[in-house]
């Protein structure tokens, strides 16, 4: 129970310090807005038109698939480190994991989820 007290104390101190620093920067920070500083800024050029549209849904889908498969691959590193202790059981478990991952990859590929067109 003592461990939770120290963790809670640390969290409270961190929140208080962050709040105090934000308040001090608001109070003590310089405020000298000029018309030039209040202009919208985009790469040094004042924007003359609206944005040219949105990202296609395909881009977001491929990005999410990349993150999902990338995170799954990260789980292989601890397994590789502990393979000597896990022996055959660990090998079988990782083969099952890779097969499930391969089935998901083939499914996404078959549905056209990796096509960029």
C-alpha positions in Angstrom: 0.0 0.0 0.0 2.9 2.3 0.6 4.0 2.0 -3.0 0.6 3.5 -4.1 1.1 6.4 -1.7 4.4 7.3 -3.3 3.1 6.9 -6.8 0.1 9.1 -6.0 2.4 11.7 -4.3 4.6 11.8 -7.4 1.6 12.2 -9.7 0.2 15.0 -7.5 3.5 16.8 -7.4 3.9 16.5 -11.2 0.4 17.9 -11.8 1.0 20.8 -9.4 4.4 21.6 -11.0 2.9 21.5 -14.5 0.0 23.8 -13.4 2.3 26.2 -11.6 4.6 26.5 -14.7 1.7 27.0 -17.0 0.2 29.7 -14.7 3.6 31.4 -14.4 4.2 31.5 -18.2 0.7 33.0 -18.6 1.3 35.6 -16.0 4.9 36.5 -16.6 5.0 35.9 -20.4 5.4 38.9 -22.7 2.2 40.2 -24.4 3.0 42.4 -27.3 0.8 41.4 -30.3 1.3 43.5 -33.4 -0.8 43.4 -36.5 2.1 41.5 -38.2 2.1 38.8 -35.5 -1.7 38.4 -35.7 -1.6 37.6 -39.4 -2.2 33.9 -40.4 1.1 32.2 -41.1 1.6 29.4 -43.5 5.1 28.7 -44.7 5.9 32.4 -44.8 3.1 33.1 -47.3 -0.3 34.6 -46.4 -2.9 32.1 -47.5 -5.0 33.2 -50.4 -7.3 30.2 -50.7 -8.8 27.4 -48.7 -7.0 24.1 -48.3 -7.1 21.8 -51.3 -9.2 19.0 -49.8 -8.7 16.2 -47.4 -6.5 13.2 -47.3 -8.0 10.2 -49.0 -9.5 7.5 -46.9 -7.1 5.0 -48.5 -4.1 6.9 -47.0 -5.6 6.7 -43.5 -6.4 3.0 -43.9 -2.9 2.1 -45.0 -1.4 4.1 -42.2 -3.6 2.3 -39.6 -2.7 -1.1 -41.1 1.0 -0.2 -41.0 0.7 0.7 -37.3 -1.2 -2.4 -36.5 1.3 -4.7 -38.2 4.3 -2.8 -36.9 3.0 -3.1 -33.3 2.5 -6.8 -33.8 6.1 -7.2 -35.0 7.3 -5.4 -31.9 6.0 -8.3 -29.8 8.5 -10.6 -31.5 11.5 -8.8 -29.8 10.8 -10.0 -26.3 10.1 -13.4 -27.6 13.4 -13.5 -29.4 15.2 -12.5 -26.2 13.4 -15.1 -24.0 13.5 -17.9 -26.6 16.2 -19.8 -24.7 14.0 -20.0 -21.6 10.8 -20.7 -23.5 12.2 -23.6 -25.6 9.7 -25.5 -27.8 6.6 -24.0 -26.1 7.7 -20.5 -27.0 8.5 -21.5 -30.5 5.1 -23.1 -31.1 3.4 -20.1 -29.6 5.3 -17.7 -31.9 4.5 -19.9 -34.9 0.8 -19.7 -34.1 1.2 -15.9 -33.6 2.9 -15.5 -37.0 0.3 -17.7 -38.7 -2.5 -15.5 -37.3 -0.6 -12.4 -38.4 -0.1 -13.9 -41.9 -3.8 -14.8 -42.2 -4.7 -11.2 -41.4 -2.1 -9.9 -43.9 -3.4 -12.1 -46.7 -7.0 -11.1 -45.8 -6.1 -7.4 -46.0 -4.2 -7.9 -49.2 -7.0 -9.9 -50.8 -9.5 -7.2 -50.0 -7.4 -4.6 -51.7 -6.5 -2.8 -48.5 -2.9 -2.3 -49.6 -3.7 -0.8 -53.0 -2.7 2.8 -53.3 -4.7 3.7 -56.4 
